[in-house]
Amino acid sequence: MQASLAHKTGAGGCTTKQLAERGWQSIEPKQVSISSNLIRRQRCLLPTARTVPLHSWQLLHRPDSVLGIRAYLGNVGQRLYQEMSSPEWTAVLAPSGSTPLSPQLSLPPLLTRVVPRKRLEDAAAHGVGLAFACFWLPAWGDACITDDPAGVPVGEMRLVPDATATHTLPWMPSHAISLVTMCKQPPDEPWGCCPRTALRRVLGRAQERHGLTLQLGFELEFYLFHKPEKGEVGGSTGRGGVPPPLDGSNYCSASALDAAAPVLSEMVTTLASFGISVDQLHPESGPGQFEISLAHAPAAQAVDALLFAQQAVAAVAAKHSLLASFLPKPLAGAAASGMHMHFSLWQGESNLLEHDPPRPKAFVFAGVEEPSVPGLAPTGEAFLAGVLHHLPALMAFTAPSPNSYRRLEPHAWAGAFQCYGVNNREAPLRLCSTPGVAHSFNCEYKTMDGTANPHLAAAALIVAGLRGIEQSMKLPQPCTTDPGSLSEGALAGAGIARLPQTLGEAIEAFQADEDLHAALVDACGSKTLPRAFMATRRSESQHLKDKSLEEEAALLYARY
């Protein structure tokens, strides 16, 4: 539950010299654990038992000789392994301070392919074949769905690795990870269902038509479970179910941080080796649940960083005989995990989400003649209004699993009602900022979790916001209380509705939202992409609809 992001400017961390000037002359650890007083750092107040990294950390050594590369595919969740050989690729993988990222997608469940080293140059030039039908793989099983016209065993995409989106794997130095573009005719004709390309096109449209850019930052919430042995709960030949979590501590517990310090420290160090900055980390509310908040970055780069971060968290956890799960709701009676997306909207050097501090006031009903958010730029307001208006349909992309809706309950700080607010953690759209930092204003989108395809989620949100701008939409008054505490009459009077409560309802909301559907097809340049995505989600909804939480979690906790 990150307080805010120092968006755009002032995002860097403290140097060793700056820390020494502030009285931290004898820092030896690679991170600062805040366990008592409130300490101002990174332009925000960090409460007890949170940890913030020092930006003076040395990156992990990257070997000059790289034996292999894993290139992650760009659909609903495949992974390709490739071997590296050419001088061009070796130079990219040589030790360096950082490696630039370019957008691509990787999500569970993952498929693995191995291509011998001698084939790298050919793979980079011509791609590696994968059947189009693999885009129609659901999370529940190992068979492509057949209820979509394009989900047939005919035709293939070509997977083209990107040398500028490549990192050596610290946990397996003989391999590296690369992001790929799904191409119809490599290297310059992307396949219409490539989410990487979809996000690029949407960002290009925002820039070309409106002069807008976006910064994104993500909060990774996940559970750490003990890796089950054979015969144990959660084991492959055991009694099924979810294995026991790492600990049973409460939110921001120092003891939970101490128990997980070795694995968490290695996670953050590994992220640093990928050039990914961490704003803070802390124990979350659930037993064995933690959050790592990634620093903001330009939208495409931030989504790529999210993918690298998910893989790093999972791999480091496995190294410590733990299993990291991003499944939204793995445990009954415990907090759920989200993957909140913070976004800020920019026109040149102007942050269009900047606004005046909120004034204390009672709940205001819709239609009152006063600015909804004083000081908010009209373009920023219209963008937010578009996201709010299309929110039920967006959830099919940002909460695309049946398990997602076990998280989206009232009073859970997850955003169960169609509203927004200023620092209202029960609102799915939360305007937030760091006090006193003019450029830190951003909006937190809370109805997103680790089952989402982040490229498609970001693309859909941006398209919804652009529709708001194109239609000059206005925001209603912000919600200044917990909407779940209001009566039906008060909710109706404020124009606040309950958001979809199942994946099926979210899919229906998208199908009914013809405006967003048409805009998404137009912006992404493909009719097949949203149709194929919804067909796969519909299959998952039907397959899992009658399962209990325990059955559902047992099936999915290790896949996400």
C-alpha positions as CSV (number, residue, x, y, z in Angstrom):
1,M,0.0,0.0,0.0
2,Q,2.5,2.6,-1.3
3,A,1.9,6.1,-0.1
4,S,2.8,7.7,-3.3
5,L,5.4,7.9,-6.1
6,A,7.7,10.8,-6.7
7,H,6.7,10.9,-10.3
8,K,8.8,12.3,-13.1
9,T,11.2,14.5,-11.2
10,G,13.0,13.9,-7.9
11,A,12.7,10.2,-8.3
12,G,16.3,9.3,-7.6
13,G,17.5,7.9,-4.3
14,C,20.0,9.3,-1.8
15,T,23.7,8.9,-2.5
16,T,26.1,7.7,0.2
17,K,27.4,11.3,0.5
18,Q,23.8,12.6,0.9
19,L,23.1,10.0,3.6
20,A,26.3,10.9,5.4
21,E,25.3,14.6,5.4
22,R,22.1,13.5,7.0
23,G,23.8,11.7,9.9
24,W,24.1,8.2,8.4
25,Q,27.9,8.2,8.2
26,S,28.4,4.5,9.3
27,I,25.9,2.7,7.1
28,E,27.3,-0.8,6.3
29,P,24.2,-2.8,5.1
30,K,23.0,-2.5,1.6
31,Q,19.6,-1.2,2.7
32,V,18.1,0.9,5.5
33,S,15.5,-0.8,7.7
34,I,13.3,1.7,9.3
35,S,12.1,0.3,12.6
36,S,11.2,3.1,14.9
37,N,11.0,6.8,14.0
38,L,9.5,8.3,10.9
39,I,12.3,9.1,8.5
40,R,11.9,11.4,5.5
41,R,13.6,9.9,2.5
42,Q,12.7,9.7,-1.2
43,R,10.5,12.7,-0.5
44,C,7.9,10.6,1.4
45,L,7.4,9.5,5.0
46,L,8.0,5.8,5.5
47,P,6.4,4.2,8.6
48,T,7.8,1.5,10.8
49,A,9.2,-1.8,9.5
50,R,9.6,-0.7,5.9
51,T,12.9,-1.0,4.0
52,V,14.2,1.3,1.3
53,P,17.2,0.5,-0.8
54,L,20.4,2.6,-1.1
55,H,21.0,3.6,-4.7
56,S,24.8,3.3,-4.1
57,W,24.5,-0.5,-4.2
58,Q,26.9,-2.3,-6.6
59,L,25.1,-4.2,-9.3
60,L,25.7,-7.9,-9.5
61,H,28.6,-9.0,-11.7
62,R,27.5,-10.1,-15.2
63,P,29.8,-12.7,-16.8
64,D,31.4,-11.8,-20.1
65,S,30.7,-15.3,-21.4
66,V,27.0,-15.9,-21.6
67,L,26.0,-19.5,-22.5
68,G,22.3,-19.0,-22.9
69,I,19.4,-16.5,-23.1
70,R,15.7,-16.9,-22.2
71,A,13.5,-14.9,-24.4
72,Y,10.1,-14.3,-22.9
73,L,7.1,-14.4,-25.2
74,G,4.5,-11.8,-25.6
75,N,1.0,-13.4,-25.2
76,V,-1.0,-14.7,-22.3
77,G,2.0,-16.3,-20.8
78,Q,4.7,-18.3,-22.6
79,R,8.5,-18.3,-22.2
80,L,11.2,-19.1,-24.8
81,Y,14.7,-20.1,-24.0
82,Q,17.4,-19.2,-26.5
83,E,21.2,-19.6,-26.6
84,M,23.4,-16.6,-27.3
85,S,26.5,-16.4,-29.5
86,S,26.9,-13.4,-31.7
87,P,29.3,-10.5,-30.8
88,E,26.3,-8.1,-30.9
89,W,24.5,-10.1,-28.2
90,T,27.6,-10.7,-26.2
91,A,28.3,-7.0,-26.0
92,V,24.8,-6.4,-24.7
93,L,25.3,-9.0,-22.0
94,A,28.8,-7.8,-20.9
95,P,29.1,-6.2,-17.4
96,S,27.6,-2.7,-17.4
97,G,25.7,-0.4,-15.1
98,S,22.4,-1.0,-16.6
99,T,20.7,-2.3,-19.7
100,P,17.8,-0.4,-21.4
101,L,14.5,-2.2,-21.5
102,S,11.9,-2.4,-24.3
103,P,8.3,-3.6,-23.8
104,Q,7.3,-7.2,-23.8
105,L,5.1,-9.6,-21.8
106,S,5.6,-12.7,-19.7
107,L,3.0,-14.1,-17.5
108,P,2.3,-17.5,-15.9
109,P,1.7,-20.2,-17.0
110,L,5.0,-20.4,-18.8
111,L,6.0,-22.6,-21.7
112,T,9.7,-23.3,-22.3
113,R,11.6,-23.8,-25.5
114,V,15.4,-24.4,-25.9
115,V,17.2,-23.4,-29.0
116,P,20.9,-24.3,-29.4
117,R,23.5,-21.6,-29.2
118,K,24.4,-21.8,-32.8
119,R,20.9,-20.7,-33.8
120,L,20.9,-17.3,-32.0
121,E,21.7,-15.2,-35.1
122,D,19.1,-17.0,-37.1
123,A,16.5,-16.5,-34.3
124,A,17.3,-12.8,-34.1
125,A,16.9,-12.4,-37.9
126,H,14.0,-14.7,-38.6
127,G,12.4,-15.5,-35.2
128,V,11.5,-18.8,-33.7
129,G,8.2,-20.4,-34.6
130,L,5.3,-20.8,-32.2
131,A,1.7,-21.8,-33.2
132,F,-0.8,-19.0,-33.1
133,A,-3.1,-21.2,-31.1
134,C,-0.8,-21.0,-28.1
135,F,-2.3,-17.5,-27.5
136,W,-5.5,-19.4,-26.6
137,L,-4.0,-21.3,-23.6
138,P,-6.0,-20.9,-20.4
139,A,-4.6,-21.0,-16.9
140,W,-6.6,-24.0,-15.9
141,G,-5.2,-26.6,-18.2
142,D,-2.8,-27.6,-21.0
143,A,-5.0,-27.4,-24.1
144,C,-5.8,-24.5,-26.4
145,I,-9.4,-23.5,-26.3
146,T,-11.4,-24.1,-29.5
147,D,-14.4,-21.7,-29.1
148,D,-12.7,-18.8,-31.0
149,P,-12.4,-18.7,-34.8
150,A,-8.7,-18.0,-34.7
151,G,-7.8,-20.7,-32.1
152,V,-7.0,-23.3,-34.7
153,P,-3.8,-25.4,-35.2
154,V,-2.9,-23.6,-38.4
155,G,-0.3,-20.9,-38.8
156,E,2.5,-19.6,-36.5
157,M,4.0,-16.4,-35.2
158,R,7.7,-15.7,-35.2
159,L,9.3,-14.8,-31.8
160,V,12.1,-12.2,-32.3
161,P,14.3,-11.5,-29.3
162,D,15.4,-8.0,-28.6
163,A,19.1,-7.3,-27.8
164,T,18.1,-4.1,-26.1
165,A,15.9,-5.9,-23.6
166,T,18.3,-8.5,-22.3
167,H,19.8,-9.2,-18.9
168,T,22.0,-11.9,-17.5
169,L,20.2,-14.0,-14.9
170,P,22.0,-13.6,-11.5
171,W,20.5,-16.8,-10.2
172,M,21.6,-18.7,-13.4
173,P,24.7,-16.8,-14.8
174,S,24.9,-19.1,-17.8
175,H,21.6,-17.8,-19.0
176,A,20.1,-14.4,-19.8
177,I,16.6,-13.2,-20.3
178,S,15.4,-11.3,-23.3
179,L,12.0,-9.9,-24.3
180,V,10.6,-10.7,-27.7
181,T,8.2,-9.3,-30.2
182,M,5.6,-11.6,-31.7
183,C,5.9,-11.1,-35.4
184,K,3.9,-12.3,-38.4
185,Q,6.8,-11.6,-40.8
186,P,10.1,-10.8,-38.9
187,P,11.6,-8.5,-38.1
188,D,9.3,-5.6,-39.1
189,E,5.8,-6.9,-39.2
190,P,4.4,-7.6,-35.6
191,W,1.5,-10.0,-35.2
192,G,-1.7,-8.3,-34.5
193,C,-2.1,-10.1,-31.1
194,C,1.3,-9.0,-29.8
195,P,0.5,-7.1,-26.5
196,R,3.9,-5.5,-26.7
197,T,3.0,-4.0,-30.0
198,A,-0.5,-3.0,-28.7
199,L,1.0,-0.9,-25.9
200,R,3.5,0.7,-28.3
201,R,0.7,1.7,-30.6
202,V,-1.5,3.1,-27.8
203,L,1.4,5.1,-26.4
204,G,2.2,6.4,-29.9
205,R,-1.4,7.5,-30.4
206,A,-1.4,9.4,-27.0
207,Q,1.8,11.2,-28.1
208,E,0.8,11.9,-31.7
209,R,-2.8,13.0,-31.2
210,H,-2.6,14.7,-27.8
211,G,1.0,15.3,-27.0
212,L,0.8,13.1,-23.9
213,T,3.2,10.7,-22.2
214,L,2.6,8.5,-19.2
215,Q,4.8,7.4,-16.2
216,L,3.9,4.1,-14.5
217,G,4.9,2.5,-11.3
218,F,3.8,-0.8,-9.8
219,E,3.3,-2.4,-6.4
220,L,4.1,-6.1,-6.3
221,E,2.2,-7.9,-3.5
222,F,2.9,-11.6,-3.2
223,Y,2.9,-14.4,-0.7
224,L,5.9,-16.5,0.2
225,F,5.0,-20.1,0.9
226,H,7.3,-22.9,2.0
227,K,8.0,-25.0,-1.0
228,P,6.2,-28.3,-0.4
229,E,7.9,-31.7,-0.4
230,K,6.4,-34.8,-1.9
231,G,3.6,-36.0,0.3
232,E,3.0,-32.6,2.0
233,V,0.1,-30.2,1.5
234,G,0.7,-28.5,-1.8
235,G,3.1,-31.1,-3.0
236,S,2.8,-32.6,-6.5
237,T,1.9,-36.0,-5.1
238,G,0.6,-34.8,-1.7
239,R,-2.8,-33.9,-0.4
240,G,-3.2,-30.8,-2.6
241,G,-4.0,-27.4,-1.2
242,V,-1.8,-24.4,-0.5
243,P,1.4,-25.0,1.5
244,P,2.0,-23.0,4.7
245,P,3.1,-19.4,4.5
246,L,6.5,-18.2,5.6
247,D,5.2,-16.5,8.8
248,G,2.1,-15.4,10.6
249,S,2.9,-11.8,11.3
250,N,0.9,-8.6,10.9
251,Y,1.2,-5.6,8.6
252,C,4.6,-4.0,8.6
253,S,5.8,-6.3,11.4
254,A,9.5,-6.0,12.1
255,S,9.7,-9.7,13.0
256,A,8.3,-10.6,9.6
257,L,10.9,-8.5,7.9
258,D,13.6,-10.1,10.0
259,A,12.4,-13.6,9.1
260,A,12.4,-12.9,5.4
261,A,15.4,-10.5,5.3
262,P,17.8,-12.8,3.4
263,V,15.4,-13.5,0.6
264,L,14.0,-10.0,0.4
265,S,17.5,-8.5,0.3
266,E,18.5,-10.8,-2.5
267,M,15.3,-9.9,-4.4
268,V,16.1,-6.2,-4.2
269,T,19.7,-6.7,-5.1
270,T,18.7,-8.9,-8.1
271,L,16.3,-6.1,-9.2
272,A,19.1,-3.6,-9.0
273,S,21.2,-5.9,-11.3
274,F,18.4,-5.5,-13.8
275,G,18.5,-1.7,-13.5
276,I,15.1,-1.7,-11.6
277,S,14.8,0.8,-8.7
278,V,12.8,-0.1,-5.6
279,D,11.1,2.7,-3.7
280,Q,10.4,0.5,-0.6
281,L,9.4,-2.9,0.6
282,H,7.5,-4.1,3.7
283,P,5.6,-7.0,5.1
284,E,1.9,-6.8,4.1
285,S,-1.2,-7.8,6.1
286,G,-1.4,-11.5,5.2
287,P,0.8,-14.2,6.8
288,G,3.9,-14.4,4.6
289,Q,2.7,-11.6,2.4
290,F,5.1,-8.8,1.2
291,E,5.1,-5.8,-1.0
292,I,7.9,-4.4,-3.2
293,S,7.1,-1.0,-4.7
294,L,8.9,-0.3,-7.9
295,A,10.0,3.2,-8.9
296,H,8.1,4.9,-11.7
297,A,9.4,5.0,-15.3
298,P,8.1,5.8,-18.8
299,A,5.1,3.5,-19.4
300,A,6.6,0.9,-21.7
301,Q,9.8,0.7,-19.7
302,A,7.9,0.3,-16.4
303,V,5.8,-2.6,-17.7
304,D,9.0,-4.4,-18.8
305,A,10.5,-3.7,-15.4
306,L,7.4,-5.3,-13.8
307,L,8.0,-8.5,-15.9
308,F,11.6,-8.7,-14.9
309,A,10.7,-8.1,-11.3
310,Q,8.1,-10.9,-11.2
311,Q,10.6,-13.3,-12.6
312,A,13.3,-12.2,-10.2
313,V,11.0,-12.5,-7.1
314,A,9.9,-16.0,-8.1
315,A,13.5,-17.2,-8.9
316,V,15.1,-15.8,-5.7
317,A,12.3,-17.3,-3.6
318,A,12.9,-20.7,-5.2
319,K,16.6,-20.4,-4.4
320,H,15.6,-20.1,-0.8
321,S,13.2,-23.1,-0.9
322,L,10.2,-20.8,-1.0
323,L,7.5,-20.3,-3.6
324,A,6.4,-16.7,-4.4
325,S,2.8,-16.5,-5.5
326,F,1.1,-13.5,-7.1
327,L,-2.3,-15.2,-7.0
328,P,-4.8,-12.5,-5.8
329,K,-6.5,-14.7,-3.1
330,P,-4.6,-17.8,-2.1
331,L,-5.8,-18.0,1.5
332,A,-9.3,-17.8,3.1
333,G,-9.5,-15.2,5.9
334,A,-6.3,-13.5,4.9
335,A,-5.4,-10.4,2.9
336,A,-5.4,-10.6,-0.9
337,S,-2.6,-9.5,-3.2
338,G,-3.0,-6.7,-5.8
339,M,-0.6,-5.2,-8.3
340,H,-1.6,-1.6,-8.1
341,M,-0.6,0.6,-11.0
342,H,0.3,4.2,-10.3
343,F,0.1,6.5,-13.4
344,S,0.8,10.1,-14.1
345,L,-0.1,12.0,-17.2
346,W,2.3,14.5,-18.8
347,Q,2.2,17.1,-21.4
348,G,5.8,18.2,-21.8
349,E,7.0,19.0,-18.3
350,S,3.5,19.5,-16.9
351,N,2.0,16.9,-14.7
352,L,-1.7,17.0,-15.7
353,L,-2.7,15.2,-12.5
354,E,-1.4,17.9,-10.2
355,H,-4.2,19.4,-8.0
356,D,-4.8,21.5,-4.9
357,P,-4.7,19.9,-1.5
358,P,-8.2,18.5,-0.5
359,R,-10.3,20.6,1.8
360,P,-12.1,18.8,4.6
361,K,-15.7,18.4,3.8
362,A,-18.7,16.1,4.2
363,F,-19.7,13.6,1.5
364,V,-20.8,15.6,-1.6
365,F,-23.5,14.2,-3.9
366,A,-23.0,14.3,-7.7
367,G,-24.2,17.4,-9.5
368,V,-23.0,20.0,-7.0
369,E,-21.7,23.0,-8.8
370,E,-18.1,23.1,-7.6
371,P,-14.8,21.8,-9.0
372,S,-14.6,18.1,-8.5
373,V,-10.9,18.3,-7.8
374,P,-9.7,21.9,-7.5
375,G,-6.6,22.7,-9.5
376,L,-6.8,19.6,-11.7
377,A,-6.0,20.3,-15.4
378,P,-9.0,19.8,-17.7
379,T,-7.1,17.2,-19.8
380,G,-6.1,15.4,-16.6
381,E,-9.7,15.4,-15.4
382,A,-11.0,14.1,-18.7
383,F,-8.5,11.3,-18.7
384,L,-9.4,10.2,-15.2
385,A,-13.1,10.5,-16.1
386,G,-12.6,8.2,-19.0
387,V,-10.9,5.6,-16.9
388,L,-13.7,5.9,-14.3
389,H,-16.4,5.7,-16.8
390,H,-15.0,2.5,-18.5
391,L,-13.8,0.9,-15.2
392,P,-16.3,-2.0,-15.2
393,A,-15.1,-3.0,-18.7
394,L,-11.4,-2.4,-17.9
395,M,-11.6,-5.0,-15.2
396,A,-11.8,-7.8,-17.7
397,F,-8.1,-6.8,-18.5
398,T,-6.8,-5.7,-15.1
399,A,-8.6,-8.4,-13.0
400,P,-8.8,-11.2,-15.6
401,S,-9.0,-14.3,-13.3
402,P,-12.0,-15.7,-11.4
403,N,-9.8,-15.6,-8.4
404,S,-9.4,-11.8,-8.9
405,Y,-13.0,-11.2,-7.7
406,R,-12.4,-12.9,-4.4
407,R,-10.1,-10.0,-3.6
408,L,-12.4,-7.2,-4.8
409,E,-14.6,-7.1,-1.7
410,P,-15.9,-4.0,0.2
411,H,-13.7,-2.8,3.2
412,A,-10.7,-4.6,1.8
413,W,-8.9,-1.6,0.3
414,A,-9.1,-3.1,-3.1
415,G,-11.7,-0.9,-4.8
416,A,-15.1,-2.6,-5.0
417,F,-17.2,0.4,-6.1
418,Q,-17.1,2.6,-9.2
419,C,-15.7,5.8,-7.7
420,Y,-12.5,7.8,-7.1
421,G,-11.2,9.8,-4.2
422,V,-8.3,11.8,-2.9
423,N,-6.2,9.5,-0.7
424,N,-9.3,7.2,-0.3
425,R,-8.0,3.7,-0.1
426,E,-11.4,2.2,-0.6
427,A,-11.7,3.9,-4.0
428,P,-10.4,2.0,-7.1
429,L,-8.9,5.2,-8.4
430,R,-7.0,7.0,-5.7
431,L,-5.4,10.4,-6.3
432,C,-2.2,10.7,-4.3
433,S,1.0,12.6,-3.9
434,T,3.9,13.2,-1.7
435,P,3.2,16.3,0.5
436,G,5.2,19.3,-0.7
437,V,6.4,17.7,-3.9
438,A,4.7,19.4,-6.8
439,H,5.6,16.8,-9.4
440,S,4.6,13.7,-7.4
441,F,0.9,13.8,-8.2
442,N,-0.4,10.5,-9.6
443,C,-3.4,8.2,-9.6
444,E,-3.3,4.7,-8.1
445,Y,-5.4,2.1,-10.1
446,K,-6.2,-0.5,-7.5
447,T,-8.3,-3.1,-9.4
448,M,-5.3,-4.8,-10.9
449,D,-3.6,-8.0,-9.7
450,G,-0.8,-10.4,-10.6
451,T,-3.0,-12.4,-13.0
452,A,-3.2,-9.5,-15.4
453,N,-1.4,-9.2,-18.7
454,P,0.3,-5.8,-17.8
455,H,0.8,-4.7,-21.4
456,L,-2.8,-5.2,-22.2
457,A,-3.9,-3.8,-18.9
458,A,-1.9,-0.6,-19.4
459,A,-3.0,-0.3,-23.0
460,A,-6.7,-0.6,-22.1
461,L,-6.5,1.9,-19.3
462,I,-4.8,4.4,-21.6
463,V,-7.4,3.9,-24.3
464,A,-10.1,4.5,-21.8
465,G,-8.4,7.7,-20.6
466,L,-8.0,8.9,-24.2
467,R,-11.7,8.4,-24.8
468,G,-12.4,10.6,-21.9
469,I,-10.2,13.3,-23.4
470,E,-11.8,12.9,-26.8
471,Q,-15.3,13.2,-25.3
472,S,-14.4,16.0,-22.9
473,M,-15.7,13.9,-19.9
474,K,-16.0,15.5,-16.4
475,L,-15.4,13.8,-13.1
476,P,-18.2,13.6,-10.5
477,Q,-17.4,14.7,-7.0
478,P,-14.8,12.5,-5.3
479,C,-15.9,10.0,-2.7
480,T,-14.7,11.1,0.7
481,T,-15.7,8.1,2.8
482,D,-15.8,4.3,2.6
483,P,-18.4,3.6,-0.1
484,G,-19.1,0.3,1.4
485,S,-20.5,2.0,4.5
486,L,-23.1,3.9,2.5
487,S,-26.7,2.9,2.1
488,E,-28.1,2.0,-1.3
489,G,-29.9,5.3,-1.4
490,A,-26.7,7.3,-0.6
491,L,-24.8,5.3,-3.2
492,A,-27.4,6.0,-5.9
493,G,-27.5,9.7,-5.0
494,A,-23.7,9.9,-5.4
495,G,-23.8,8.0,-8.7
496,I,-21.7,5.2,-7.2
497,A,-22.3,1.6,-8.4
498,R,-20.9,-1.7,-7.3
499,L,-18.2,-3.0,-9.7
500,P,-18.4,-6.4,-11.4
501,Q,-18.3,-9.2,-8.7
502,T,-17.3,-12.0,-11.0
503,L,-15.1,-12.4,-14.1
504,G,-18.2,-13.2,-16.1
505,E,-19.7,-9.9,-15.1
506,A,-16.6,-8.1,-16.2
507,I,-16.5,-9.8,-19.5
508,E,-20.2,-8.8,-20.0
509,A,-19.3,-5.2,-19.1
510,F,-16.6,-5.2,-21.8
511,Q,-18.9,-6.7,-24.4
512,A,-21.6,-4.1,-23.5
513,D,-19.1,-1.2,-23.7
514,E,-19.1,-0.8,-27.4
515,D,-17.2,2.6,-27.3
516,L,-14.2,1.1,-25.4
517,H,-14.2,-2.0,-27.5
518,A,-14.2,-0.1,-30.8
519,A,-11.5,2.4,-29.5
520,L,-9.3,-0.5,-28.3
521,V,-9.6,-2.3,-31.7
522,D,-8.8,1.0,-33.5
523,A,-5.8,1.9,-31.2
524,C,-4.3,-1.6,-31.2
525,G,-4.9,-2.3,-34.8
526,S,-6.4,-5.7,-34.3
527,K,-9.9,-7.1,-33.9
528,T,-8.6,-10.5,-33.0
529,L,-6.6,-9.4,-29.9
530,P,-9.5,-8.4,-27.6
531,R,-11.7,-11.2,-28.9
532,A,-9.1,-13.8,-28.3
533,F,-8.3,-12.4,-24.9
534,M,-12.0,-12.5,-23.9
535,A,-12.5,-16.0,-25.3
536,T,-9.7,-17.3,-23.1
537,R,-11.0,-15.5,-20.0
538,R,-14.5,-16.8,-20.7
539,S,-13.1,-20.3,-20.8
540,E,-11.4,-19.8,-17.4
541,S,-14.6,-18.3,-16.0
542,Q,-16.7,-21.3,-17.0
543,H,-14.1,-23.9,-15.9
544,L,-13.6,-22.4,-12.4
545,K,-17.0,-21.1,-11.6
546,D,-18.1,-24.0,-9.4
547,K,-14.8,-24.5,-7.5
548,S,-14.3,-23.4,-3.9
549,L,-11.5,-21.0,-3.0
550,E,-9.5,-23.9,-1.6
551,E,-9.8,-25.9,-4.9
552,E,-9.2,-22.8,-7.0
553,A,-6.1,-21.7,-5.0
554,A,-4.7,-25.3,-5.0
555,L,-4.9,-25.3,-8.8
556,L,-3.5,-21.8,-9.4
557,Y,-1.2,-20.7,-6.5
558,A,2.0,-22.1,-8.2
559,R,1.0,-21.0,-11.7
560,Y,0.9,-17.3,-10.7
